[in-house]
Amino acid sequence: MIDNAIIFFSYKHPHLWLEINEMIFDEIEDCKKKQKEKIYKNVQNLIKKIK
């Protein structure tokens, strides 16, 4: 059912669908970047504790 709604919406409003997808992928990239930064920071803190 959701698949049909997505297909219908993307067919009727392709420009909006592209914008929505772009926003979603931007959010995903931001989350990945934040996660990498957090992991790096945690590793640096562990290294400091070990020294």
MARROFI-689985 format. One record per atom (N, C-alpha, C): residue number from 0; x, y, z; atom name. Coordinates in steps of 0.001 Angstrom, whole numbers, plus 500000, padded with zeros to 6 digits. Example, Ala and Ser with C-alpha at 12.3 -4.5 7.8 and 13.67 -1.06 7.14 Angstrom:
// MARROFI-689985
@nr 0 east 513190 north 494310 up 507800 atom N .
@nr 0 east 512300 north 495500 up 507800 atom CA .
@nr 0 east 513200 north 496700 up 507800 atom C .
@nr 1 east 512850 north 497750 up 507080 atom N .
@nr 1 east 513670 north 498940 up 507140 atom CA .
@nr 1 east 512900 north 500030 up 507870 atom C .
// end
This chain:
// MARROFI-689985
@nr 0 east 500816 north 498811 up 500000 atom N .
@nr 0 east 500000 north 500000 up 500000 atom CA .
@nr 0 east 500871 north 501269 up 500000 atom C .
@nr 1 east 501875 north 501266 up 500867 atom N .
@nr 1 east 502773 north 502422 up 500915 atom CA .
@nr 1 east 503539 north 502548 up 499599 atom C .
@nr 2 east 503937 north 501400 up 499052 atom N .
@nr 2 east 504648 north 501419 up 497768 atom CA .
@nr 2 east 503808 north 502083 up 496687 atom C .
@nr 3 east 502535 north 501751 up 496651 atom N .
@nr 3 east 501646 north 502347 up 495649 atom CA .
@nr 3 east 501516 north 503848 up 495854 atom C .
@nr 4 east 501458 north 504277 up 497110 atom N .
@nr 4 east 501353 north 505711 up 497402 atom CA .
@nr 4 east 502612 north 506444 up 496946 atom C .
@nr 5 east 503766 north 505836 up 497193 atom N .
@nr 5 east 505032 north 506454 up 496773 atom CA .
@nr 5 east 505093 north 506545 up 495257 atom C .
@nr 6 east 504732 north 505470 up 494591 atom N .
@nr 6 east 504753 north 505464 up 493122 atom CA .
@nr 6 east 503791 north 506515 up 492576 atom C .
@nr 7 east 502598 north 506578 up 493136 atom N .
@nr 7 east 501603 north 507557 up 492692 atom CA .
@nr 7 east 502117 north 508976 up 492913 atom C .
@nr 8 east 502634 north 509241 up 494119 atom N .
@nr 8 east 503117 north 510583 up 494451 atom CA .
@nr 8 east 504298 north 510972 up 493565 atom C .
@nr 9 east 505246 north 510054 up 493392 atom N .
@nr 9 east 506432 north 510380 up 492591 atom CA .
@nr 9 east 506069 north 510586 up 491120 atom C .
@nr 10 east 505044 north 509889 up 490655 atom N .
@nr 10 east 504605 north 510050 up 489270 atom CA .
@nr 10 east 503898 north 511392 up 489081 atom C .
@nr 11 east 503058 north 511762 up 490043 atom N .
@nr 11 east 502283 north 513008 up 489930 atom CA .
@nr 11 east 503109 north 514253 up 490253 atom C .
@nr 12 east 504093 north 514112 up 491145 atom N .
@nr 12 east 504884 north 515263 up 491600 atom CA .
@nr 12 east 506376 north 514916 up 491619 atom C .
@nr 13 east 506974 north 514682 up 490463 atom N .
@nr 13 east 508386 north 514247 up 490455 atom CA .
@nr 13 east 509338 north 515279 up 491056 atom C .
@nr 14 east 509056 north 516568 up 490863 atom N .
@nr 14 east 509947 north 517600 up 491399 atom CA .
@nr 14 east 509928 north 517592 up 492926 atom C .
@nr 15 east 508749 north 517406 up 493517 atom N .
@nr 15 east 508661 north 517332 up 494981 atom CA .
@nr 15 east 509331 north 516065 up 495504 atom C .
@nr 16 east 509141 north 514982 up 494782 atom N .
@nr 16 east 509737 north 513716 up 495193 atom CA .
@nr 16 east 511259 north 513824 up 495193 atom C .
@nr 17 east 511820 north 514473 up 494186 atom N .
@nr 17 east 513273 north 514648 up 494136 atom CA .
@nr 17 east 513764 north 515508 up 495295 atom C .
@nr 18 east 513036 north 516545 up 495623 atom N .
@nr 18 east 513420 north 517403 up 496750 atom CA .
@nr 18 east 513357 north 516638 up 498068 atom C .
@nr 19 east 512321 north 515845 up 498234 atom N .
@nr 19 east 512189 north 515046 up 499461 atom CA .
@nr 19 east 513349 north 514065 up 499573 atom C .
@nr 20 east 513656 north 513388 up 498486 atom N .
@nr 20 east 514774 north 512443 up 498491 atom CA .
@nr 20 east 516084 north 513143 up 498816 atom C .
@nr 21 east 516293 north 514301 up 498231 atom N .
@nr 21 east 517518 north 515052 up 498490 atom CA .
@nr 21 east 517619 north 515425 up 499968 atom C .
@nr 22 east 516514 north 515852 up 500554 atom N .
@nr 22 east 516508 north 516204 up 501977 atom CA .
@nr 22 east 516817 north 514981 up 502843 atom C .
@nr 23 east 516229 north 513863 up 502489 atom N .
@nr 23 east 516457 north 512633 up 503260 atom CA .
@nr 23 east 517923 north 512227 up 503183 atom C .
@nr 24 east 518495 north 512236 up 501975 atom N .
@nr 24 east 519885 north 511823 up 501829 atom CA .
@nr 24 east 520840 north 512813 up 502482 atom C .
@nr 25 east 520504 north 514092 up 502482 atom N .
@nr 25 east 521314 north 515085 up 503197 atom CA .
@nr 25 east 521315 north 514793 up 504695 atom C .
@nr 26 east 520152 north 514446 up 505225 atom N .
@nr 26 east 520054 north 514107 up 506651 atom CA .
@nr 26 east 520885 north 512874 up 506971 atom C .
@nr 27 east 520818 north 511880 up 506091 atom N .
@nr 27 east 521594 north 510653 up 506301 atom CA .
@nr 27 east 523079 north 510973 up 506306 atom C .
@nr 28 east 523534 north 511779 up 505358 atom N .
@nr 28 east 524948 north 512155 up 505300 atom CA .
@nr 28 east 525366 north 512929 up 506542 atom C .
@nr 29 east 524517 north 513828 up 507014 atom N .
@nr 29 east 524822 north 514579 up 508237 atom CA .
@nr 29 east 524956 north 513638 up 509430 atom C .
@nr 30 east 524059 north 512672 up 509520 atom N .
@nr 30 east 524116 north 511708 up 510623 atom CA .
@nr 30 east 525386 north 510869 up 510556 atom C .
@nr 31 east 525758 north 510441 up 509358 atom N .
@nr 31 east 526992 north 509669 up 509199 atom CA .
@nr 31 east 528203 north 510492 up 509617 atom C .
@nr 32 east 528228 north 511749 up 509219 atom N .
@nr 32 east 529344 north 512627 up 509561 atom CA .
@nr 32 east 529431 north 512821 up 511074 atom C .
@nr 33 east 528289 north 513082 up 511714 atom N .
@nr 33 east 528268 north 513260 up 513171 atom CA .
@nr 33 east 528716 north 511988 up 513879 atom C .
@nr 34 east 528293 north 510844 up 513355 atom N .
@nr 34 east 528662 north 509574 up 513966 atom CA .
@nr 34 east 530171 north 509353 up 513856 atom C .
@nr 35 east 530754 north 509646 up 512694 atom N .
@nr 35 east 532200 north 509501 up 512519 atom CA .
@nr 35 east 532954 north 510429 up 513459 atom C .
@nr 36 east 532479 north 511663 up 513584 atom N .
@nr 36 east 533127 north 512622 up 514474 atom CA .
@nr 36 east 533057 north 512146 up 515922 atom C .
@nr 37 east 531924 north 511594 up 516312 atom N .
@nr 37 east 531760 north 511105 up 517682 atom CA .
@nr 37 east 532689 north 509921 up 517939 atom C .
@nr 38 east 532772 north 509009 up 516990 atom N .
@nr 38 east 533659 north 507856 up 517130 atom CA .
@nr 38 east 535104 north 508326 up 517232 atom C .
@nr 39 east 535504 north 509257 up 516390 atom N .
@nr 39 east 536868 north 509783 up 516415 atom CA .
@nr 39 east 537171 north 510408 up 517776 atom C .
@nr 40 east 536238 north 511185 up 518270 atom N .
@nr 40 east 536415 north 511845 up 519569 atom CA .
@nr 40 east 536544 north 510808 up 520688 atom C .
@nr 41 east 535716 north 509782 up 520659 atom N .
@nr 41 east 535786 north 508721 up 521667 atom CA .
@nr 41 east 537114 north 507974 up 521603 atom C .
@nr 42 east 537595 north 507718 up 520405 atom N .
@nr 42 east 538888 north 507044 up 520245 atom CA .
@nr 42 east 540002 north 507925 up 520800 atom C .
@nr 43 east 539948 north 509211 up 520509 atom N .
@nr 43 east 540960 north 510131 up 521033 atom CA .
@nr 43 east 540928 north 510157 up 522563 atom C .
@nr 44 east 539755 north 510161 up 523142 atom N .
@nr 44 east 539630 north 510140 up 524602 atom CA .
@nr 44 east 540194 north 508849 up 525190 atom C .
@nr 45 east 539943 north 507728 up 524538 atom N .
@nr 45 east 540494 north 506457 up 525007 atom CA .
@nr 45 east 542018 north 506457 up 524934 atom C .
@nr 46 east 542553 north 507012 up 523865 atom N .
@nr 46 east 544008 north 507088 up 523710 atom CA .
@nr 46 east 544608 north 507938 up 524829 atom C .
@nr 47 east 543963 north 509047 up 525145 atom N .
@nr 47 east 544443 north 509912 up 526233 atom CA .
@nr 47 east 544426 north 509173 up 527568 atom C .
@nr 48 east 543373 north 508386 up 527807 atom N .
@nr 48 east 543265 north 507643 up 529060 atom CA .
@nr 48 east 544336 north 506568 up 529166 atom C .
@nr 49 east 544674 north 505960 up 528052 atom N .
@nr 49 east 545676 north 504891 up 528043 atom CA .
@nr 49 east 547064 north 505455 up 528335 atom C .
@nr 50 east 547344 north 506640 up 527834 atom N .
@nr 50 east 548666 north 507250 up 528035 atom CA .
@nr 50 east 548848 north 507591 up 529432 atom C .
// end
